[in-house]
């Protein structure tokens, strides 16, 4: 791989972390050298300048990225993140994880990810619309329902997807819902997509707790992050009879050992935007949340929150990675050495989102829509199959569960590349 590409991406600690995971998995399955770089590094990446007019009349230029990690098994697929810490290396890492995730659960997609370096909370609704449309416009040459399909991620939502779908549809001259997933229902969104990631996370937690012989009604849950994924996980866990004792957002965390009233917390956040001063729980720090004694710890926000410093202090039995890349390589080693924490790795744990995105895309292509029961039943079938495959791989090779999931995901992508050969 060209040195300039590698060094640009390697500026990101998150990219280096995803590469170390890849190298470890590639070594574990003796992936031939000849196929490694092709499987590891992104196929295509595009950086764009996004000028928009601010409400005060000034022009501001934002920076946006799209990285398509693999295009060997179908269109690439992945969300678009609006966050001030976005870098091209981070987007490349997230795209890589999307490849392993789609491959692991058997979706006919390669991985992709996009991002804009912006704190969306600092934009008015009109500015957010301009930026979303401009991003789609600048990326139109590399996107398409059979090329690369976008979706929400941190900092984006159904409304952003609606603007992007509208921009693309105007460009091609007809309605094209299959260009993005995670759309509003009125524009061809799927039943169950909004809550899909959280519903999938909670379903897998339920399955693993059953394997661990822990009754879910006695489980306590701490959730770091109260955005779409964290809050839907909380709702689903309460639905299963578990007690959510702590939740957090970027302003801090709240804790109530008797259980937080989740519908009340959701209503509070909808009105106040943040958890600060939520009554019915005491304030603690995000760091304290991660180290709380609990049955299940769910990091549901950004990367690298479980690290070498706090991994020895975790007091959970099960670590359910609802976020992408929440655990550093160093923390992985600590957790493996401790041996007292079960891990549901990100590529399995949060795959419910992209699985229902796949269903949404299928429904859009066929113009035939399913009811929620059908969506959720099919989601659980795929999750059951993926969980069984990961656990069988873990047993067969005595891998930890992350290595089991990654080796399955990576080997399928590498095999597809090898079988297709090189063109010309
Ligand atoms: N952004 C989500 C993820 O990281 C969903 C991607 C999608 O639905 O395409 O898995």
Boltz pocket constraint, residues with backbone or C-beta under 6 A from the ligand:
constraints:
  - pocket:
      binder: B
      contacts: [[A, 77], [A, 78], [A, 79], [A, 80], [A, 149], [A, 150], [A, 151], [A, 152], [A, 153], [A, 154], [A, 181], [A, 324], [A, 350], [A, 351], [A, 353], [A, 354], [A, 355], [A, 357]]
      max_distance: 6.0
